[in-house]
Amino acid sequence: MTELACINCNRTDQQVPLLPLTFKGDTKHICAQCFPILIHKIHLLADKLPGVEVGAPAAH
């Protein structure tokens, strides 16, 4: 069985709960601690999600 790990911090599902995500037909996983990076700083994951659109940051 393939070990599941967070695409950002590489912790496994034996260490932390992981959430599945799909992108371009490929399933990846991300932990709850790294989930805000997916939402707010996706550019930090661009190398791990090839082809992801990295737009301008939202004005807050």
Phi and psi in radians as a Rosetta constraint file:
Dihedral C 1 N 2 CA 2 C 2 CIRCULARHARMONIC -1.303 0.35
Dihedral N 2 CA 2 C 2 N 3 CIRCULARHARMONIC 2.329 0.35
Dihedral C 2 N 3 CA 3 C 3 CIRCULARHARMONIC -1.319 0.35
Dihedral N 3 CA 3 C 3 N 4 CIRCULARHARMONIC 2.253 0.35
Dihedral C 3 N 4 CA 4 C 4 CIRCULARHARMONIC -1.524 0.35
Dihedral N 4 CA 4 C 4 N 5 CIRCULARHARMONIC 2.397 0.35
Dihedral C 4 N 5 CA 5 C 5 CIRCULARHARMONIC -2.517 0.35
Dihedral N 5 CA 5 C 5 N 6 CIRCULARHARMONIC 2.664 0.35
Dihedral C 5 N 6 CA 6 C 6 CIRCULARHARMONIC -1.141 0.35
Dihedral N 6 CA 6 C 6 N 7 CIRCULARHARMONIC 2.357 0.35
Dihedral C 6 N 7 CA 7 C 7 CIRCULARHARMONIC -1.193 0.35
Dihedral N 7 CA 7 C 7 N 8 CIRCULARHARMONIC -0.304 0.35
Dihedral C 7 N 8 CA 8 C 8 CIRCULARHARMONIC -1.715 0.35
Dihedral N 8 CA 8 C 8 N 9 CIRCULARHARMONIC -0.973 0.35
Dihedral C 8 N 9 CA 9 C 9 CIRCULARHARMONIC -1.757 0.35
Dihedral N 9 CA 9 C 9 N 10 CIRCULARHARMONIC -0.156 0.35
Dihedral C 9 N 10 CA 10 C 10 CIRCULARHARMONIC 1.181 0.35
Dihedral N 10 CA 10 C 10 N 11 CIRCULARHARMONIC 0.198 0.35
Dihedral C 10 N 11 CA 11 C 11 CIRCULARHARMONIC -1.239 0.35
Dihedral N 11 CA 11 C 11 N 12 CIRCULARHARMONIC 2.544 0.35
Dihedral C 11 N 12 CA 12 C 12 CIRCULARHARMONIC -1.613 0.35
Dihedral N 12 CA 12 C 12 N 13 CIRCULARHARMONIC 2.982 0.35
Dihedral C 12 N 13 CA 13 C 13 CIRCULARHARMONIC -1.249 0.35
Dihedral N 13 CA 13 C 13 N 14 CIRCULARHARMONIC -0.103 0.35
Dihedral C 13 N 14 CA 14 C 14 CIRCULARHARMONIC -1.442 0.35
Dihedral N 14 CA 14 C 14 N 15 CIRCULARHARMONIC -0.295 0.35
Dihedral C 14 N 15 CA 15 C 15 CIRCULARHARMONIC -1.814 0.35
Dihedral N 15 CA 15 C 15 N 16 CIRCULARHARMONIC -0.696 0.35
Dihedral C 15 N 16 CA 16 C 16 CIRCULARHARMONIC -2.511 0.35
Dihedral N 16 CA 16 C 16 N 17 CIRCULARHARMONIC 2.723 0.35
Dihedral C 16 N 17 CA 17 C 17 CIRCULARHARMONIC -1.176 0.35
Dihedral N 17 CA 17 C 17 N 18 CIRCULARHARMONIC 2.472 0.35
Dihedral C 17 N 18 CA 18 C 18 CIRCULARHARMONIC -2.081 0.35
Dihedral N 18 CA 18 C 18 N 19 CIRCULARHARMONIC 2.545 0.35
Dihedral C 18 N 19 CA 19 C 19 CIRCULARHARMONIC -1.871 0.35
Dihedral N 19 CA 19 C 19 N 20 CIRCULARHARMONIC 2.332 0.35
Dihedral C 19 N 20 CA 20 C 20 CIRCULARHARMONIC -1.376 0.35
Dihedral N 20 CA 20 C 20 N 21 CIRCULARHARMONIC 2.565 0.35
Dihedral C 20 N 21 CA 21 C 21 CIRCULARHARMONIC -2.457 0.35
Dihedral N 21 CA 21 C 21 N 22 CIRCULARHARMONIC 2.586 0.35
Dihedral C 21 N 22 CA 22 C 22 CIRCULARHARMONIC -2.070 0.35
Dihedral N 22 CA 22 C 22 N 23 CIRCULARHARMONIC 2.520 0.35
Dihedral C 22 N 23 CA 23 C 23 CIRCULARHARMONIC -2.630 0.35
Dihedral N 23 CA 23 C 23 N 24 CIRCULARHARMONIC 2.126 0.35
Dihedral C 23 N 24 CA 24 C 24 CIRCULARHARMONIC 0.934 0.35
Dihedral N 24 CA 24 C 24 N 25 CIRCULARHARMONIC 0.720 0.35
Dihedral C 24 N 25 CA 25 C 25 CIRCULARHARMONIC 1.381 0.35
Dihedral N 25 CA 25 C 25 N 26 CIRCULARHARMONIC 0.008 0.35
Dihedral C 25 N 26 CA 26 C 26 CIRCULARHARMONIC -1.868 0.35
Dihedral N 26 CA 26 C 26 N 27 CIRCULARHARMONIC 2.345 0.35
Dihedral C 26 N 27 CA 27 C 27 CIRCULARHARMONIC -1.671 0.35
Dihedral N 27 CA 27 C 27 N 28 CIRCULARHARMONIC 2.254 0.35
Dihedral C 27 N 28 CA 28 C 28 CIRCULARHARMONIC -2.172 0.35
Dihedral N 28 CA 28 C 28 N 29 CIRCULARHARMONIC 3.087 0.35
Dihedral C 28 N 29 CA 29 C 29 CIRCULARHARMONIC -2.366 0.35
Dihedral N 29 CA 29 C 29 N 30 CIRCULARHARMONIC 2.626 0.35
Dihedral C 29 N 30 CA 30 C 30 CIRCULARHARMONIC -2.479 0.35
Dihedral N 30 CA 30 C 30 N 31 CIRCULARHARMONIC 2.505 0.35
Dihedral C 30 N 31 CA 31 C 31 CIRCULARHARMONIC -1.501 0.35
Dihedral N 31 CA 31 C 31 N 32 CIRCULARHARMONIC 2.882 0.35
Dihedral C 31 N 32 CA 32 C 32 CIRCULARHARMONIC -1.106 0.35
Dihedral N 32 CA 32 C 32 N 33 CIRCULARHARMONIC -0.586 0.35
Dihedral C 32 N 33 CA 33 C 33 CIRCULARHARMONIC -1.184 0.35
Dihedral N 33 CA 33 C 33 N 34 CIRCULARHARMONIC -0.597 0.35
Dihedral C 33 N 34 CA 34 C 34 CIRCULARHARMONIC -1.580 0.35
Dihedral N 34 CA 34 C 34 N 35 CIRCULARHARMONIC -0.182 0.35
Dihedral C 34 N 35 CA 35 C 35 CIRCULARHARMONIC -0.953 0.35
Dihedral N 35 CA 35 C 35 N 36 CIRCULARHARMONIC -0.722 0.35
Dihedral C 35 N 36 CA 36 C 36 CIRCULARHARMONIC -1.046 0.35
Dihedral N 36 CA 36 C 36 N 37 CIRCULARHARMONIC -0.485 0.35
Dihedral C 36 N 37 CA 37 C 37 CIRCULARHARMONIC -1.132 0.35
Dihedral N 37 CA 37 C 37 N 38 CIRCULARHARMONIC -0.722 0.35
Dihedral C 37 N 38 CA 38 C 38 CIRCULARHARMONIC -1.038 0.35
Dihedral N 38 CA 38 C 38 N 39 CIRCULARHARMONIC -0.664 0.35
Dihedral C 38 N 39 CA 39 C 39 CIRCULARHARMONIC -1.422 0.35
Dihedral N 39 CA 39 C 39 N 40 CIRCULARHARMONIC -0.831 0.35
Dihedral C 39 N 40 CA 40 C 40 CIRCULARHARMONIC -1.771 0.35
Dihedral N 40 CA 40 C 40 N 41 CIRCULARHARMONIC -0.398 0.35
Dihedral C 40 N 41 CA 41 C 41 CIRCULARHARMONIC -2.391 0.35
Dihedral N 41 CA 41 C 41 N 42 CIRCULARHARMONIC 0.859 0.35
Dihedral C 41 N 42 CA 42 C 42 CIRCULARHARMONIC -1.016 0.35
Dihedral N 42 CA 42 C 42 N 43 CIRCULARHARMONIC -0.416 0.35
Dihedral C 42 N 43 CA 43 C 43 CIRCULARHARMONIC -1.048 0.35
Dihedral N 43 CA 43 C 43 N 44 CIRCULARHARMONIC -0.443 0.35
Dihedral C 43 N 44 CA 44 C 44 CIRCULARHARMONIC -1.259 0.35
Dihedral N 44 CA 44 C 44 N 45 CIRCULARHARMONIC -0.283 0.35
Dihedral C 44 N 45 CA 45 C 45 CIRCULARHARMONIC -1.845 0.35
Dihedral N 45 CA 45 C 45 N 46 CIRCULARHARMONIC 0.063 0.35
Dihedral C 45 N 46 CA 46 C 46 CIRCULARHARMONIC -1.004 0.35
Dihedral N 46 CA 46 C 46 N 47 CIRCULARHARMONIC -0.604 0.35
Dihedral C 46 N 47 CA 47 C 47 CIRCULARHARMONIC -1.276 0.35
Dihedral N 47 CA 47 C 47 N 48 CIRCULARHARMONIC -0.350 0.35
Dihedral C 47 N 48 CA 48 C 48 CIRCULARHARMONIC -1.707 0.35
Dihedral N 48 CA 48 C 48 N 49 CIRCULARHARMONIC -0.211 0.35
Dihedral C 48 N 49 CA 49 C 49 CIRCULARHARMONIC -2.233 0.35
Dihedral N 49 CA 49 C 49 N 50 CIRCULARHARMONIC 1.257 0.35
Dihedral C 49 N 50 CA 50 C 50 CIRCULARHARMONIC -0.962 0.35
Dihedral N 50 CA 50 C 50 N 51 CIRCULARHARMONIC 2.281 0.35
Dihedral C 50 N 51 CA 51 C 51 CIRCULARHARMONIC 1.659 0.35
Dihedral N 51 CA 51 C 51 N 52 CIRCULARHARMONIC -0.049 0.35
Dihedral C 51 N 52 CA 52 C 52 CIRCULARHARMONIC -1.180 0.35
Dihedral N 52 CA 52 C 52 N 53 CIRCULARHARMONIC 2.469 0.35
Dihedral C 52 N 53 CA 53 C 53 CIRCULARHARMONIC -1.376 0.35
Dihedral N 53 CA 53 C 53 N 54 CIRCULARHARMONIC 2.171 0.35
Dihedral C 53 N 54 CA 54 C 54 CIRCULARHARMONIC -1.937 0.35
Dihedral N 54 CA 54 C 54 N 55 CIRCULARHARMONIC 1.742 0.35
Dihedral C 54 N 55 CA 55 C 55 CIRCULARHARMONIC -1.542 0.35
Dihedral N 55 CA 55 C 55 N 56 CIRCULARHARMONIC 3.115 0.35
Dihedral C 55 N 56 CA 56 C 56 CIRCULARHARMONIC -1.162 0.35
Dihedral N 56 CA 56 C 56 N 57 CIRCULARHARMONIC 2.524 0.35
Dihedral C 56 N 57 CA 57 C 57 CIRCULARHARMONIC -1.056 0.35
Dihedral N 57 CA 57 C 57 N 58 CIRCULARHARMONIC 2.525 0.35
Dihedral C 57 N 58 CA 58 C 58 CIRCULARHARMONIC -1.254 0.35
Dihedral N 58 CA 58 C 58 N 59 CIRCULARHARMONIC 2.506 0.35
Dihedral C 58 N 59 CA 59 C 59 CIRCULARHARMONIC -1.342 0.35
Dihedral N 59 CA 59 C 59 N 60 CIRCULARHARMONIC 2.241 0.35
